[in-house]
Amino acid sequence: MSALVSLQSVSMVYGRGADAVRAIEDVTLDIAKGEFIAVVGPSGCGKSSLMKLISGLHLPSEGRLTIEGRPVTGPLKSVGMAFQNSNLLPWRNAINNVLLPLEIVQPHRSRIRSERAQYRAQALKLLESVGLAGFAEKHPWELSGGMQQRASICRALIHEPEILMLDEPFGALDAFTREELWCTLRDIQQQRKVTVMLVTHDLREAVFLADTVYVMSNRPGRIVMRREVGLPRPRDLEVTYTPEFQSIVHDLRACIGGRH
């Protein structure tokens, strides 16, 4: 199966000359269409830099990066992104926050005025799918942290991206809410077959959600381990208590601990 995303010996540098910082070095990995990958590793190892590369927000200093066989030359419209901070606009209610990308990304930008009712129905359906039916008119300050993150994920999905990039999306939430949102994300990915890249510090989160987990080294970030999860899908939270699950988490932790 051909890769949707392919990185071949990719390195990335911030800055120039004496101030240059090598963030990523000689990374080679492929992401298949519909695959869910997670990237873990110590703080500052280049996990978020890898995400910037794949989304086209930063170009490689060396190596080759392609999406569907085409070199990445700038920011990609086919990517949706969500972060640890939901970044919802406080003056917009939930549904208008979700609709925001459609006001920016073509071809939706040209159509949103004339087709607003259809787009609004699409946004309502998305909010309903993540358990936010009845909260469309609420503003961010009227929503819990978990609800804000659900709305943020809807906003990342509204323009039907091919790739969903998630940078520590549940890191600021309590354990119970976090596990609830794992299940929400699991269901979204199953229904939409969207390709997902998750950056996380939480090894349990990575193993529960991903098909493949990559471990990165300290800066400059290199891939030091590729681990296929292999646990059958659909997964429920009970799987996190099984020896198979805990064994994978242990291997990942040993790799991170042993190399840094």
Protein Blocks (a to p, Z undefined) as FASTA:
>chain_A
ZZfbdcehiacdedehjllccfbghiacdddehiacddeddehilmmmmmmmmnopaccf
bdcddeehiacfbdcfkbccddfbloiafkbcfklmmmmmmmmmccklmmmmmmmmmmmm
mmmmmmmmnopghilmpcfklpcfklmmmmmmmmmmmnopabdcdehkllmpcfklmmmm
mmmmmmmmmmnopacddddfblklmmmmmmbdcdddddddddfbdcdfkiacdddfklmm
pmklmmmmmmmmmmmmmmZZ
